[in-house]
Amino acid sequence: MKIWKLVLGFLGLVGGLFAAGATKNKKVKELKKVIKENKKEEKKVEKEIKVLEEKKTVSKKEVGNLKRKLTNSKKKTKKMEEAYENNEVESAEDFLKNFAKKKWGSVWKY
């Protein structure tokens, strides 16, 4: 009987660990969606910057501003990914508040 109790206790412990890891906070899950959207927008902006550089219809200053905004958004996206991987609820909420207020279209218009 002792062996069965040990086996069941071990399986219960392992199951509990998996159950705890599987349940992530809703805010952290929402953050993952925001990260995906940000990456899509970053790719679009990179393509647009390349087109603007080739056409040379926009001044270098404006292209430089777009590049700077792009690098800043990439840095923020990395921070969001770190918060997602570490399952940090508080920082995830902060990022969601900041990006809920901003809309990408208004940031990238020139």
C-alpha positions in Angstrom: 0.0 0.0 0.0 2.9 2.4 0.7 4.1 2.0 -2.9 0.7 2.9 -4.3 0.5 6.0 -2.0 3.9 7.1 -3.2 3.0 6.6 -6.8 -0.3 8.4 -6.5 1.3 11.2 -4.6 4.0 11.6 -7.2 1.5 11.6 -10.1 -0.7 14.1 -8.2 2.4 16.3 -7.7 3.3 16.2 -11.4 -0.3 16.7 -12.5 -0.6 19.7 -10.2 2.6 21.2 -11.7 1.2 20.9 -15.2 -2.1 22.3 -14.2 -0.5 25.3 -12.6 1.6 25.9 -15.7 -1.3 25.5 -18.1 -3.4 28.2 -16.4 -2.0 31.5 -17.4 -3.6 34.8 -16.5 -6.0 36.3 -19.1 -3.9 39.5 -19.3 -0.8 37.5 -20.2 -2.7 35.7 -23.0 -4.0 39.0 -24.3 -0.5 40.3 -24.3 0.5 37.5 -26.7 -2.1 38.6 -29.1 -0.8 42.2 -28.9 2.7 41.0 -29.5 1.6 39.2 -32.7 -0.2 42.3 -34.0 2.8 44.5 -33.2 5.1 42.2 -35.2 2.8 42.3 -38.2 2.7 46.1 -38.1 6.4 46.3 -37.7 6.9 44.2 -40.9 4.5 46.4 -42.8 6.3 49.5 -41.7 9.7 48.0 -42.6 8.4 47.4 -46.1 7.0 50.9 -46.4 10.3 52.4 -45.2 12.1 50.5 -47.9 9.7 51.7 -50.6 10.0 55.3 -49.4 13.8 55.1 -49.5 13.7 53.7 -53.0 11.3 56.3 -54.3 13.1 59.2 -52.6 9.8 61.2 -52.5 10.1 61.6 -48.7 12.9 63.5 -47.0 15.6 61.7 -45.1 14.5 63.2 -41.9 11.0 61.7 -42.1 12.5 58.3 -43.0 14.8 58.6 -40.1 11.9 59.4 -37.8 10.0 56.3 -39.0 13.1 54.1 -38.5 13.5 55.5 -34.9 9.9 54.8 -34.1 10.3 51.3 -35.5 13.3 50.5 -33.4 11.5 51.8 -30.3 8.5 49.7 -31.0 10.7 46.6 -31.5 12.3 47.3 -28.1 8.9 47.5 -26.5 7.9 44.3 -28.2 10.9 42.5 -26.8 10.0 43.7 -23.3 6.5 42.4 -23.8 7.8 39.1 -24.9 9.9 38.9 -21.8 6.9 39.7 -19.6 4.9 37.0 -21.5 7.6 34.4 -21.0 8.0 35.2 -17.3 4.2 35.3 -16.8 4.4 38.7 -15.2 0.8 39.9 -14.8 1.5 43.4 -13.6 3.9 44.3 -16.4 1.5 42.7 -18.9 -1.3 44.9 -17.7 0.9 48.0 -18.0 1.7 47.1 -21.6 -1.9 46.5 -22.5 -2.9 49.8 -21.1 -0.3 51.7 -23.1 -1.1 49.9 -26.4 -4.8 50.1 -25.9 -4.5 53.9 -25.9 -2.3 54.0 -29.0 -3.3 52.9 -32.4 -0.6 51.9 -34.9 -2.2 53.9 -37.7 -1.9 57.2 -35.9 1.7 56.5 -34.9 3.0 55.6 -38.4 1.3 58.3 -40.5 3.6 60.9 -41.8 
